[in-house]
Amino acid sequence: MKIRKLTNEEIKGACAFAVNIYNIAIRGCFRTLDCHRYFDEYMDADRLTDEERTGALVVFGAFDSNVLCGVCGMTNEGHITMLYVHPQYLRRGIGKKLLERVRIYARMQLKLMQVSVNAMPAYTAEYFMHVGFKSAYQGGFCNGQGDMYVPMTAKSIYQVEYTPRHIADKTFIAISVGFTCLVFVSGVIYAVCAGLTP
């Protein structure tokens, strides 16, 4: 599983992916057309592409052998959006890894200490609580939206990033030969000392 930042050219495909998952798994959860209208207006691929181009939005994708199986976006204010995982890839930790990646991005790139998300539908709040989020709303549901969403927050994640170093083949061989010689000489010294003791 590989998670990486999507290019601007890939944003429209990520939007189509999100719309497809919404239609399969979420659209039937809402009882009012207002909920669908909110989603449909938000998922304007041209607007989201422009937001990514201007730096107002970043979108990460999870890939399994170059097949997009999950997406997650974040605004430059630290609001998580567009978290969708294909039903065939559920229960593999992909959503958790995507959330972790955007939380790292929030701390390391945006210098934010906290991120937010709207758990939508509201029953998904339990999942977000399981991965470190807490409700940001005090009592009832927010903004008269009924069961549309629950606002939640979590701390961003600081991650020390190490640059992998390549050891030259000659260096690796020299270290290996040196270690082997050290072990051999130590064995000879032990054998000689063991033979000298009565």
N, C-alpha and C positions, 0 to 999 in steps of 0.2 A: 504494500500500500504506500503510495507516494502522495504527499500533500505539498502543493506549491501554489504560489500566487498566480492567478490567471492573467493573461495578457488582455489588452483592450479588445483585441479581435475575438477573444473567447467569451466576452461578457454576454453577448446575445445568446450564445449557446447555453450558457449557465442560466440565463433567464428562462429559456425554453425548457430546460431541465427542471427548474423550480416550478414552473407553471404545470408541467406534466405531473410532478409529484403532488402538488396541491390538488389537482383535479382527481388524482387516484386516491389519495389518502386523507385529505382534509376537507375538501369542499362539502362533502356530505355531513360534516360535523356541525356546520352552522345552520341556524334556522332562518336567518334573515338575509335578504339580498344585500344589505348594507355591508356585511362582512365581506362578501365576494367583491363588491364594488371597491372597497378599501384595498383589497389584495390586487385586483386587476389594475387599478390606477397606479399602485406602487410599482408593479412589475412592468413598467414601460421600459422596454429594452433600450430604446434610443436615449431616454433620460438617464438610465443607469450607466450606459456606456459613456455618456458625457460626464457624469459624476466621477467615474473611474479615471477618465482622461484628465480632469482638473484636480484629482487628488482628494476629492470629497468622499470617495468610496474605494475600498479594496476588497477583492473577492478571491477567496482561496478555493481550490478544487481538490478533491480526493480522487485519485486515479488507481484503478486496478488494471494493470497491463494496458495502459493508455485508454481505458474506458472510464469516463466520468461517472462516479458512483455517489458523490456527495459534494455540496457547495456550502459555503458560509461567507458572508460579507461583514464588513465593519465600516461604519462611517468614521470620518476624522474626529468626531466627538466621542468615539468609543462605544457607539451603539451597535450591537450585533444584529444582523439582519440576514434574511435569506438562508437560514439553516435548513437544508433539505438533504436527506439521504434516501437513495433509491430503496424501495421495500425489499429487494433481493439481497441488499447488503446490511440490513438491520441486524442488531445484536452482535456486531463485530467491533464495536468501539470507534466507529468512524466519526459519529457525531461528537463524541468526547474529544477525539484527536483534533477535529476541526475547531472546536471551542477552545481547546488548549492553544492551538496555533494562533487564533485571533487575539487571545488574551496575552500571549507573548508579544505579538505585534503591537498591541496597545501600549505595553510597558516599554518595549525596546525602541519602537519607531515613533510612536505618538507621545511618549513620556507621560502616559496617563496612569493613575494609581487604581482606577476603577473602571469597569465596563458595565453596560446595561443591556438588557434584552427584554422584549415583550414575549412572554410564553404564550403562544397562540397555536391552537386553542388553549383555553385556560387549564385544561387537564394536563397539559405538558409541563406545567410548573413543577410537578413532582419529579420529572426527569431532570430539570435544571437544578432543583435542590440537591439531587443525588450527585451532581457534578460540581457542586460548590457555590451555587447561586442562592440568594435569599430574596424573599419578597420585599419590594420597595414600596408597597402600598399598605397603608394603615387602615385595615378594616374594609370589608365588602369588596366590590369590584370598582374599577377605576372609570372615571369619566362617563359613567352611564352606559358603558359598552356591554353590560351584562356578562355573558360568558365568552366574550371575544378574546381577551388576553389578560395576563397578569404581568405587571412590570416587575422586573427583578434586576438585582445587581450582584457583582462579584468583583473581587480584587483582580487586577491584572497580574501577569506572571513575569517575574524577572528570570532571565535565563542567560547564564554565561555561555558564550559561544566560543568554541575552540576551533582553530584552524588546523585541519588535519595536515600532518607533515609526512612527506614521503621519504623513506630511508633508501638511500642509493643501494643498489645491489652489491657493490663492492664493500660498502660499510657493513651491510647485513652479513655478508660472507665472513668478513674480518672478525666481527663480533662473535659469530657462531664458531669459527675456528679457534678463536682465543678462549671462549668458554669451554670448548671441548678439551683444549690443551690444559686448561686450569683444572678441570675435573680429572684428567688423566694423571697429571703431576701430583695432585692431591691424593689420588688412589695409590700411586707408587710410594709416596712418602708414608702413607698409612701402612702399606704392606711392609715396608722396610722397618718402620717403628714397631709394628706388631710382631715381626720376626725377631726383633732384638730383645723383646721382653721375655723373661723366663716364665 
